[in-house]
Each structure stands twice: as structure tokens, then as C-alpha cells.
């Protein structure tokens, strides 16, 4: 099927031909829908609601653990910010500065976001930078506004002749203003790490995933800013970065599920989605790893709740790890009594959401082996906020091919929405996944799990894209917090909505939570 040129291309990406054939087979047979049993809710014990007394206790447990445990903050930050400015690009194509265009701008509700962007432009943290770069080029931003020359402002914000924001990652955009400074999203994550991830030796570890084209600008920011944050917080940062591995790219196919060939006969590969970052995560050797998206940060005045609930879910992870490890050692090193086994099964059911259905005929040794394997897995605690209409995945009780019940974060694209019952279950979800996770990736002996062993390979995504005017199908790997963690021990905890403040569009930076 493949030419020598194709084989060479595959090898250069460090992908095997066998893996490519597996991907092609996935296109042909598709992925099975996730079978929902019910929404995970507080009422059915799918989501834990922790009272204030317990919050205080868990925060203290987390703080105490920093004396002996390594903590790492993992921030996916590889995507370009161009999608934040979709409305500005659309407006720019339609607006020519004429009186007719201006009247349309005033009266077309589709341009309300642009009107707000222009009217409140001085409230953006990047305003002074934008004003300066325009001044150097001989333009006055106030004159441009008065003369209704909005396209010039947009051009200097988005394009290479100005700030070039459309080509930068979100992490390098100015998000928040303070009295004498403004901070990028990257810098806000430095501040977060200094406040809840500082270990006993006054170090804070942060790992960002980046695109190769952004690394040098990221390093420049580090050189310009990190020393001041280290002095202010009396801390030493250890900041590392990685790129999505070429070996996680996936082959594209045409609409007949055959390899998509470019005009020169080469195969087309596409990034495997955020699920590819599991390999980056697997390379890290942290003990406790927090995962949070680059754009979900707030100014200092609102950070206290974020710090608190990071410690709450971190403390819960440590508490459950300690108990789980005790039982694993008991199973590994001794012959537990019937009472001990009953206690372990009850703990797994009530605290780890692990359901056992043993028959009376099962041998004791086999029962111990099953219990041990179910407990000896990575653990993730996932913060969940009440659903207020945000798009994206949510928490559900699901049923796998072995009729086992487990908690999973599920996206709408993973469900058969043509099935009325499944659609109703999905729509009855009470909470939303804000990507707020803390992960325990070491076993009871202190060894790191190989996270690649806990993926559900049947939870990928197929989407329709285009290239040079031709439709194609793209394959995304199981999502990082969906199928890539499907076989982890999973606990959902309700956290306040104030801890979830993403920036999906540029005007989100005008919301009260970002001012």
C-alpha cells in the first residue's frame, strides 16, 4: 500500500506501519459510543460534596504533605490563540470603513462583540502594548477609533506588523492588569504554583506543553520575568517544557477511509489532539501532578478560592492514596482475613467508586488478585462545577463492554445522541468538567505507573476536516482526561464555579472575573 517515500515518512515520525494500519482500521470500523448509565450527581454519590470542616482538614493534610512529596503543575499550552479572535477576523473581512459598513456595524447584532471590543479596548491588559506599537508605526489608536478605522486596530493586534497575537499561544497574551504591571497567562500560572505547589525546599515545579514555534518566545518571557517572581515569592521555580511528540500524530484519510495523499504523493498526518499529551505526562516523574488549562486563571483578587480548592482536591488525593496503599500492602504481604477483605471491598466501593461482583465460587487467591489489580492504579481527583451552560464534557456513570460501572468524563461526541434514552441521560447532567485535576501517578512502592497501560483505545474521535479544498477525516487519540485516563481510579468533587474562568474569546477578558 505504501511507497518507499511513505515508509520513510512514517519512520521519521517514529510510528510503526502496524500502528498506521491500526489507525486505518479505526477509521473503517469507527469507535463505539460510550454507554451512559446515569449522570454522576451528588445524589447518587457520583460527585462528592465536601463540607467546610473537611475542607480545612484536607487543606492541612495537603500542606503537611509538601514536606515529603513532590508536586508538579502540568499546563497544556501548545495551541495558538487564533480561535480567540475568530469574531475579529470575521468582522475585518466584512468591514471597509464606509458609512454604510459603519451603520451595519451599529445595527447588526452579530457585531455586538466587536462593538464591545472597541468600546472597552482600554480595559484590556494588552492595551498599552497595542497603543505603543501603533504609535511607533505612526498611528494613534484614539484617532483610529474616532475615524472608525477599526481594521487598523485589529491588524496591529493580530498580525505580525503589530503584536501578532493571532500567531502566539494563549500563554504569551497579556491577560490581567495590576497597579504597575500586566501579566501574561504564563505568569499567572507562576503565581498559582508559588501559592499551592511550593514544596519544603521552597521550590515550585511547572511543566508547559508548547508548540515548537513558540518555544523561543516562551524562553524569552522566562528570562525577562522569572527572577522578579522568585524574589517576590521567595521561591525557586523549576520550569520545563515539552512538545507534542511527532509519534503521536495520526494519519488522515479521504472520505473512503483510504490514506489522504498530498499532491506530491506524501501522506498527510495531523496532531493527535490533547490525548497525545498523555505521553508528555508519562515522561514526568512528579508524585502529585495538578493539571489545568492555560486560559483558566484569574487575577490575584480572586485566586484565594482557587488555591483553597486545589489544596482540597490535593488533600483528598493524599488521604485516599494513603488508605489505598495500606490495603495494597496488606494484600501483597499477608493473607488478609475475611474481615479485612470485606473492609477493603467496602472502602473501594464507598470511596474509590470501584464495584466488585464476586460469585460465591471464586477462589480466594483469584479474588485477592482482582482486588489488588483494581486498587493498584493511578488515581485522579477531578473538580466539577455546576453546569451553567458551558460546552464540553461532564461526569457520568458509564458501562463498559464487561458490564462494569465506572465514573468517566464524557464528551457529547462520544455518545449516540440519536438514542433518546442516552440523549436524556446526557442532558440531565448537573455538572461540568472544567479540567481541574490532581493526579497520583505512583504506586504503593513509590514507582511511577506507566500511564499508557490505562488508556481505553476505543474512545478516540473521528472528525471531518479539509485540506486544499478536499474533505478528509482526522483521527484524535483518546482525550487526555477522557479515554486516556479511562482506566484510572476516578473521584469527582464539586468545586465552586468561581474556580472556572476560561478565556475562549478575546471579550472573555472583559468579564468581571478577569478585570
KEPAGU-672704 format. One record per residue (C-alpha): residue in three letters; x, y, z. Coordinates in Angstrom, 1 decimal, padded with zeros to 4 digits. Layout:
% KEPAGU-672704
ALA_X_Y_Z;
...
% end
This chain:
% KEPAGU-672704
UNK_000.0_000.0_000.0;
UNK_002.7_002.5_001.0;
UNK_005.6_003.6_-001.2;
UNK_009.2_003.8_000.0;
UNK_008.7_007.5_000.4;
UNK_005.6_006.9_002.6;
UNK_007.5_004.3_004.7;
UNK_010.3_006.8_005.2;
UNK_007.9_009.5_006.2;
UNK_006.2_007.1_008.8;
UNK_009.6_006.1_010.2;
UNK_010.7_009.7_010.5;
UNK_007.8_010.3_012.8;
UNK_008.8_007.2_014.9;
UNK_005.5_005.5_014.1;
UNK_005.3_001.8_013.1;
UNK_003.5_000.7_010.0;
UNK_001.5_-001.6_012.3;
UNK_000.2_001.4_014.2;
UNK_-000.8_003.2_011.0;
UNK_-002.7_000.1_009.9;
UNK_-004.5_000.1_013.3;
UNK_-005.4_003.7_012.8;
UNK_-006.8_002.9_009.3;
UNK_-008.8_000.1_010.8;
UNK_-010.2_002.6_013.4;
UNK_-011.4_004.8_010.5;
UNK_-013.1_001.9_008.8;
UNK_-014.9_000.4_011.8;
UNK_-015.4_003.7_013.8;
UNK_-015.4_004.0_017.5;
UNK_-018.3_002.6_019.7;
UNK_-020.4_005.1_021.5;
UNK_-019.9_005.4_025.3;
UNK_-022.8_003.8_027.1;
UNK_-024.2_006.1_029.8;
UNK_-025.8_004.6_032.9;
UNK_-026.7_007.9_034.6;
UNK_-025.3_011.3_035.2;
UNK_-022.8_011.4_038.1;
UNK_-024.5_013.6_040.7;
UNK_-024.2_014.4_044.4;
UNK_-027.4_012.5_045.0;
UNK_-026.2_009.2_043.5;
UNK_-022.7_009.5_045.1;
UNK_-021.1_010.1_041.7;
UNK_-019.9_013.5_042.9;
UNK_-018.6_014.3_046.4;
UNK_-019.7_017.5_048.2;
UNK_-017.2_018.2_050.9;
UNK_-018.2_020.3_053.9;
UNK_-016.2_023.2_055.2;
UNK_-014.8_021.3_058.2;
UNK_-013.5_018.6_055.9;
UNK_-012.1_021.2_053.5;
UNK_-010.0_022.7_056.3;
UNK_-008.7_019.2_057.3;
UNK_-007.8_018.3_053.7;
UNK_-006.0_021.6_053.1;
UNK_-004.0_020.9_056.3;
UNK_-003.2_017.4_055.1;
UNK_-002.1_018.8_051.7;
UNK_000.2_021.5_053.3;
UNK_001.7_018.9_055.6;
UNK_002.4_016.6_052.7;
UNK_004.5_019.2_050.9;
UNK_007.3_018.4_053.4;
UNK_007.8_015.0_051.8;
UNK_006.1_014.9_048.4;
UNK_007.0_016.4_045.1;
UNK_004.3_018.5_043.5;
UNK_004.1_019.4_039.8;
UNK_001.8_021.7_037.9;
UNK_001.2_020.4_034.3;
UNK_-000.3_023.0_031.9;
UNK_-001.2_022.2_028.3;
UNK_-000.4_025.3_026.4;
UNK_000.6_024.3_022.9;
UNK_-002.3_025.7_020.9;
UNK_-002.3_029.1_019.1;
UNK_-004.6_031.8_020.3;
UNK_-006.1_032.4_016.9;
UNK_-009.5_030.9_017.8;
UNK_-009.8_033.7_020.5;
UNK_-010.0_036.2_017.7;
UNK_-012.4_034.5_015.3;
UNK_-015.0_037.3_015.6;
UNK_-012.4_040.0_014.9;
UNK_-011.2_038.2_011.7;
UNK_-014.8_037.8_010.5;
UNK_-015.5_041.5_011.1;
UNK_-012.3_042.5_009.4;
UNK_-013.4_040.7_006.2;
UNK_-016.8_042.5_006.1;
UNK_-015.9_046.0_007.4;
UNK_-014.4_048.5_004.9;
UNK_-014.7_051.7_007.0;
UNK_-017.5_053.2_004.9;
UNK_-020.6_054.9_006.4;
UNK_-022.7_052.0_005.1;
UNK_-020.5_049.5_006.8;
UNK_-020.4_051.5_010.0;
UNK_-024.2_051.6_010.2;
UNK_-024.3_047.9_009.6;
UNK_-021.8_047.6_012.4;
UNK_-024.0_049.6_014.8;
UNK_-027.2_047.7_013.9;
UNK_-026.1_044.2_013.3;
UNK_-026.4_042.1_016.5;
UNK_-023.8_039.8_015.1;
UNK_-021.3_042.6_015.6;
UNK_-022.2_043.2_019.3;
UNK_-019.0_041.6_020.4;
UNK_-016.9_043.9_018.1;
UNK_-018.7_046.9_019.4;
UNK_-017.9_045.9_023.0;
UNK_-014.3_045.1_022.0;
UNK_-013.8_048.6_020.6;
UNK_-015.8_050.4_023.3;
UNK_-013.9_048.8_026.1;
UNK_-010.5_048.4_024.4;
UNK_-008.7_050.4_027.2;
UNK_-009.7_047.7_029.7;
UNK_-007.6_045.0_028.1;
UNK_-004.3_044.2_029.7;
UNK_-002.7_044.4_026.3;
UNK_-004.0_047.9_025.5;
UNK_-000.8_049.8_026.4;
UNK_001.3_047.4_024.3;
UNK_-001.1_047.9_021.4;
UNK_-001.1_051.6_021.7;
UNK_002.7_051.7_021.8;
UNK_003.3_049.5_018.8;
UNK_000.7_051.6_016.8;
UNK_002.4_054.8_017.9;
UNK_005.8_053.6_016.7;
UNK_004.2_052.8_013.3;
UNK_002.7_056.3_013.1;
UNK_-000.9_055.5_014.1;
UNK_-002.8_057.0_017.0;
UNK_-005.3_054.5_018.4;
UNK_-007.8_057.2_019.6;
UNK_-007.8_058.7_016.1;
UNK_-008.4_055.3_014.6;
UNK_-011.4_054.9_016.9;
UNK_-012.8_058.4_016.1;
UNK_-012.3_057.8_012.4;
UNK_-014.0_054.4_012.6;
UNK_-010.8_052.8_011.3;
UNK_-011.3_049.6_013.3;
UNK_-009.4_047.4_010.9;
UNK_-006.1_049.1_011.5;
UNK_-006.5_048.5_015.3;
UNK_-007.4_044.8_014.7;
UNK_-004.5_044.4_012.3;
UNK_-002.0_045.8_014.8;
UNK_-003.4_043.5_017.5;
UNK_-003.4_040.3_015.4;
UNK_-000.8_040.5_012.7;
UNK_003.0_040.4_012.5;
UNK_003.3_044.2_011.9;
UNK_001.9_044.6_015.5;
UNK_001.6_042.4_018.5;
UNK_001.0_039.3_016.3;
UNK_-001.5_037.9_018.9;
UNK_-003.2_035.6_016.4;
UNK_000.1_033.6_016.0;
UNK_001.0_033.4_019.6;
UNK_000.0_030.8_022.2;
UNK_-002.6_032.0_024.8;
UNK_000.2_031.8_027.4;
UNK_002.0_034.8_025.9;
UNK_-001.0_037.0_025.7;
UNK_-001.5_039.8_028.4;
UNK_-004.5_038.7_030.4;
UNK_-004.6_040.9_033.5;
UNK_-003.8_044.4_034.6;
UNK_-002.4_045.3_038.0;
UNK_-001.3_048.6_039.5;
UNK_002.1_048.8_037.8;
UNK_002.3_045.7_035.7;
UNK_000.3_043.4_033.4;
UNK_000.6_039.7_033.4;
UNK_000.5_037.0_030.7;
UNK_-001.3_033.8_031.3;
UNK_002.0_032.0_031.7;
UNK_002.9_034.4_034.5;
UNK_-000.4_033.9_036.3;
UNK_000.4_030.2_036.4;
UNK_003.8_031.1_038.1;
UNK_001.8_032.9_040.8;
UNK_-000.6_029.9_041.2;
UNK_002.3_027.5_041.6;
UNK_004.0_029.7_044.2;
UNK_000.9_029.6_046.3;
UNK_-000.2_026.0_046.3;
UNK_002.6_023.9_044.9;
UNK_005.7_025.1_046.8;
UNK_007.5_022.2_048.5;
UNK_009.5_022.2_051.7;
UNK_012.7_023.3_049.9;
UNK_010.9_026.4_048.6;
UNK_010.7_025.1_045.0;
UNK_007.8_025.1_042.6;
UNK_007.8_022.8_039.6;
UNK_005.8_023.7_036.4;
UNK_005.7_021.9_033.1;
UNK_004.2_023.5_030.0;
UNK_003.5_021.7_026.7;
UNK_004.3_024.0_023.8;
UNK_004.4_024.1_020.0;
UNK_007.9_024.2_018.6;
UNK_007.4_027.6_017.1;
UNK_006.6_029.1_020.4;
UNK_009.5_027.8_022.5;
UNK_011.9_030.7_021.9;
UNK_009.3_033.4_022.8;
UNK_008.5_031.3_025.9;
UNK_012.1_031.2_026.9;
UNK_012.4_035.0_026.4;
UNK_009.5_035.5_028.7;
UNK_011.1_033.3_031.3;
UNK_014.4_035.3_031.1;
UNK_012.5_038.6_031.4;
UNK_010.2_037.8_034.3;
UNK_011.1_034.8_036.3;
UNK_013.7_036.4_038.6;
UNK_011.2_039.0_039.8;
UNK_008.6_036.3_040.7;
UNK_011.3_034.3_042.5;
UNK_012.3_037.3_044.6;
UNK_008.7_038.3_045.3;
UNK_007.6_034.9_046.5;
UNK_011.0_033.9_048.0;
UNK_010.9_030.7_045.9;
UNK_012.9_028.9_043.2;
UNK_010.9_027.9_040.1;
UNK_011.9_024.8_038.1;
UNK_010.1_025.4_034.8;
UNK_010.3_022.8_032.0;
UNK_008.5_022.3_028.7;
UNK_007.9_019.7_026.0;
UNK_006.3_019.5_022.6;
UNK_003.7_017.0_021.4;
UNK_005.7_014.1_020.1;
UNK_005.6_013.5_016.3;
UNK_005.0_009.9_017.1;
UNK_001.5_010.8_018.4;
UNK_000.4_012.3_015.1;
UNK_-002.3_010.3_013.3;
UNK_-002.8_009.6_009.6;
UNK_-005.5_011.4_007.7;
UNK_-007.8_009.6_005.3;
UNK_-010.1_010.6_002.5;
UNK_-013.9_010.1_002.7;
UNK_-013.5_006.5_001.6;
UNK_-011.2_005.8_004.5;
UNK_-008.1_005.5_002.3;
UNK_-004.9_007.3_003.2;
UNK_-005.1_011.0_002.2;
UNK_-002.2_011.8_-000.2;
UNK_-000.8_015.2_-000.8;
UNK_-000.2_016.4_-004.4;
UNK_003.4_015.2_-004.2;
UNK_002.4_011.7_-003.1;
UNK_003.2_012.1_000.6;
UNK_000.9_011.1_003.4;
UNK_-000.9_013.7_005.4;
UNK_-000.5_013.5_009.2;
UNK_-002.4_015.6_011.8;
UNK_-001.8_016.2_015.5;
UNK_-003.5_013.6_017.6;
UNK_-005.3_016.0_019.9;
UNK_-004.8_016.7_023.6;
UNK_-004.9_012.9_024.2;
UNK_-001.4_012.8_022.7;
UNK_-000.1_014.8_025.8;
UNK_-000.5_011.6_027.9;
UNK_003.0_010.7_026.7;
UNK_004.3_014.0_027.9;
UNK_002.6_013.4_031.2;
UNK_004.0_009.9_031.4;
UNK_007.6_011.2_031.0;
UNK_007.3_013.4_034.1;
UNK_008.2_011.9_037.5;
UNK_006.2_014.0_039.8;
UNK_004.4_012.5_042.8;
UNK_001.3_014.7_042.8;
UNK_000.5_016.4_039.5;
UNK_-002.1_019.1_039.0;
UNK_-003.5_019.6_035.5;
UNK_-005.1_022.8_034.5;
UNK_-005.7_024.6_031.1;
UNK_-003.6_027.6_030.3;
UNK_-006.6_030.0_030.0;
UNK_-008.3_029.1_033.2;
UNK_-006.7_031.7_035.5;
UNK_-008.0_034.8_037.4;
UNK_-006.4_038.0_038.8;
UNK_-004.9_037.9_042.3;
UNK_-008.1_039.3_044.0;
UNK_-010.0_036.1_043.1;
UNK_-007.2_033.5_043.4;
UNK_-007.8_032.5_047.1;
UNK_-010.7_030.2_046.2;
UNK_-008.6_028.5_043.5;
UNK_-005.7_028.0_046.0;
UNK_-008.1_026.6_048.6;
UNK_-009.8_024.0_046.3;
UNK_-006.5_023.0_044.8;
UNK_-005.4_022.0_048.3;
UNK_-008.8_020.4_049.0;
UNK_-008.6_018.0_046.0;
UNK_-004.9_017.5_046.6;
UNK_-005.5_016.6_050.2;
UNK_-008.3_014.2_049.2;
UNK_-005.9_012.5_046.8;
UNK_-003.3_012.1_049.6;
UNK_-005.9_010.7_052.0;
UNK_-007.2_008.2_049.6;
UNK_-003.7_007.2_048.4;
UNK_-002.6_006.5_052.0;
UNK_-005.6_004.3_052.7;
UNK_-005.3_002.5_049.3;
UNK_-001.6_001.9_049.7;
UNK_-002.2_000.4_053.2;
UNK_-004.6_-002.1_051.7;
UNK_-002.3_-002.9_048.8;
UNK_000.5_-003.7_051.2;
UNK_-001.9_-005.9_053.2;
UNK_-002.9_-007.8_050.1;
UNK_000.7_-008.1_048.9;
UNK_002.5_-009.0_052.1;
UNK_000.0_-011.1_054.1;
UNK_-003.0_-013.3_053.9;
UNK_-005.8_-010.9_054.9;
UNK_-008.7_-012.2_056.9;
UNK_-012.3_-012.3_055.6;
UNK_-013.0_-009.2_057.8;
UNK_-010.0_-007.4_056.2;
UNK_-011.2_-008.3_052.7;
UNK_-014.7_-007.1_053.5;
UNK_-013.3_-003.8_054.8;
UNK_-011.2_-003.3_051.7;
UNK_-014.2_-004.0_049.4;
UNK_-016.3_-001.6_051.3;
UNK_-013.6_001.1_051.1;
UNK_-013.2_000.6_047.4;
UNK_-017.0_000.9_046.9;
UNK_-017.6_003.9_049.1;
UNK_-014.5_005.9_048.4;
UNK_-013.0_004.8_045.1;
UNK_-016.1_004.1_043.1;
UNK_-014.9_000.5_042.5;
UNK_-017.7_-002.0_042.2;
UNK_-016.9_-005.7_042.7;
UNK_-019.4_-008.5_041.7;
UNK_-017.8_-011.7_043.1;
UNK_-019.5_-015.0_042.8;
UNK_-019.6_-017.4_045.7;
UNK_-017.5_-019.9_043.8;
UNK_-014.5_-017.6_043.2;
UNK_-011.2_-018.8_044.7;
UNK_-009.7_-016.7_047.4;
UNK_-006.5_-016.2_045.5;
UNK_-008.3_-015.0_042.4;
UNK_-010.4_-012.6_044.5;
UNK_-007.3_-011.1_046.0;
UNK_-005.7_-010.8_042.6;
UNK_-008.7_-008.9_041.2;
UNK_-009.0_-006.6_044.2;
UNK_-005.2_-005.9_044.1;
UNK_-005.3_-005.0_040.3;
UNK_-008.3_-002.7_040.8;
UNK_-006.7_-000.8_043.6;
UNK_-003.2_-000.6_042.2;
UNK_-003.9_002.0_039.5;
UNK_-003.3_005.8_039.0;
UNK_-005.7_008.0_040.9;
UNK_-007.3_011.2_039.7;
UNK_-009.4_013.6_041.7;
UNK_-011.4_015.8_039.3;
UNK_-013.1_019.1_040.3;
UNK_-016.6_019.5_038.9;
UNK_-018.6_022.8_038.7;
UNK_-022.3_023.1_038.4;
UNK_-023.4_023.1_034.8;
UNK_-024.3_026.6_033.7;
UNK_-024.5_026.0_030.0;
UNK_-020.8_025.7_029.2;
UNK_-020.0_023.4_026.2;
UNK_-017.9_020.4_026.8;
UNK_-017.8_017.1_028.8;
UNK_-019.4_016.2_032.0;
UNK_-019.3_013.5_034.7;
UNK_-021.2_010.2_034.2;
UNK_-021.6_006.7_035.4;
UNK_-020.8_004.6_032.4;
UNK_-021.0_000.9_031.5;
UNK_-018.1_-000.8_029.7;
UNK_-018.0_-003.9_027.4;
UNK_-017.6_-006.1_030.5;
UNK_-020.8_-004.6_032.1;
UNK_-018.6_-002.8_034.7;
UNK_-019.8_000.5_036.1;
UNK_-017.3_003.3_036.4;
UNK_-017.0_007.1_036.5;
UNK_-015.9_008.9_033.3;
UNK_-015.7_012.4_031.9;
UNK_-017.7_012.1_028.6;
UNK_-018.0_014.5_025.7;
UNK_-021.2_014.8_023.6;
UNK_-019.3_013.5_020.6;
UNK_-018.8_010.2_022.4;
UNK_-022.5_009.5_022.8;
UNK_-025.2_008.2_020.4;
UNK_-027.4_011.2_020.7;
UNK_-029.9_009.5_018.3;
UNK_-030.7_007.2_021.2;
UNK_-033.4_009.1_023.1;
UNK_-032.5_007.4_026.4;
UNK_-028.8_008.2_026.1;
UNK_-029.6_011.8_025.0;
UNK_-031.8_012.3_028.0;
UNK_-029.1_011.0_030.4;
UNK_-026.6_013.3_028.9;
UNK_-028.9_016.3_029.1;
UNK_-029.7_015.6_032.8;
UNK_-026.1_016.1_033.8;
UNK_-025.8_018.5_036.7;
UNK_-022.1_019.3_036.5;
UNK_-019.4_020.2_034.0;
UNK_-015.8_019.3_033.6;
UNK_-013.6_022.4_034.0;
UNK_-010.3_020.4_033.5;
UNK_-009.3_020.8_037.2;
UNK_-007.4_017.6_038.1;
UNK_-004.9_016.3_040.6;
UNK_-003.3_013.0_039.7;
UNK_-001.5_010.4_041.8;
UNK_000.8_008.6_039.4;
UNK_003.0_006.5_041.7;
UNK_002.1_003.1_043.2;
UNK_002.3_002.0_046.8;
UNK_006.0_001.1_046.4;
UNK_006.8_004.6_045.1;
UNK_007.2_003.5_041.4;
UNK_005.7_005.5_038.6;
UNK_002.8_003.9_036.8;
UNK_003.2_003.5_033.0;
UNK_000.2_005.6_032.2;
UNK_000.0_004.2_028.7;
UNK_-001.3_001.0_030.2;
UNK_-004.6_002.7_031.4;
UNK_-005.9_004.0_028.1;
UNK_-009.2_002.9_026.6;
UNK_-008.2_002.8_022.9;
UNK_-011.9_002.5_021.9;
UNK_-012.5_006.1_022.9;
UNK_-010.9_008.1_020.1;
UNK_-012.6_010.7_017.9;
UNK_-013.1_011.0_014.1;
UNK_-013.9_014.4_012.7;
UNK_-014.3_015.9_009.2;
UNK_-011.7_018.5_008.1;
UNK_-010.4_019.8_004.8;
UNK_-007.1_020.4_003.1;
UNK_-006.6_022.4_-000.1;
UNK_-010.4_022.2_-000.8;
UNK_-010.6_018.4_-000.3;
UNK_-012.6_016.9_002.6;
UNK_-010.8_014.4_004.8;
UNK_-011.2_012.5_008.1;
UNK_-009.0_013.2_011.0;
UNK_-008.4_010.8_014.0;
UNK_-007.9_012.1_017.5;
UNK_-006.4_009.9_020.2;
UNK_-008.5_009.2_023.4;
UNK_-008.7_012.6_025.2;
UNK_-006.3_013.3_028.0;
UNK_-009.0_013.4_030.7;
UNK_-011.4_011.2_028.7;
UNK_-010.3_007.9_027.3;
UNK_-006.6_008.4_028.1;
UNK_-007.5_008.2_031.8;
UNK_-010.5_005.8_031.4;
UNK_-008.9_003.1_033.5;
UNK_-007.7_005.3_036.4;
UNK_-009.4_005.3_039.8;
UNK_-011.6_008.3_039.4;
UNK_-013.2_010.6_042.1;
UNK_-015.4_013.6_041.3;
UNK_-015.6_016.5_043.7;
UNK_-017.8_019.6_043.5;
UNK_-015.8_022.8_043.4;
UNK_-017.2_026.4_043.2;
UNK_-017.9_028.0_039.8;
UNK_-015.5_030.8_040.6;
UNK_-012.7_028.4_040.1;
UNK_-013.7_028.1_036.4;
UNK_-013.0_031.2_034.3;
UNK_-011.7_030.2_030.9;
UNK_-010.8_032.6_028.1;
UNK_-012.3_031.3_024.9;
UNK_-012.8_034.6_023.1;
UNK_-010.9_037.9_023.5;
UNK_-014.0_039.5_025.1;
UNK_-013.9_037.0_027.9;
UNK_-011.1_039.1_029.2;
UNK_-013.6_041.9_029.7;
UNK_-015.7_039.8_032.1;
UNK_-015.6_040.9_035.7;
UNK_-013.6_037.8_036.7;
UNK_-010.7_039.0_034.5;
UNK_-010.8_042.7_035.4;
% end
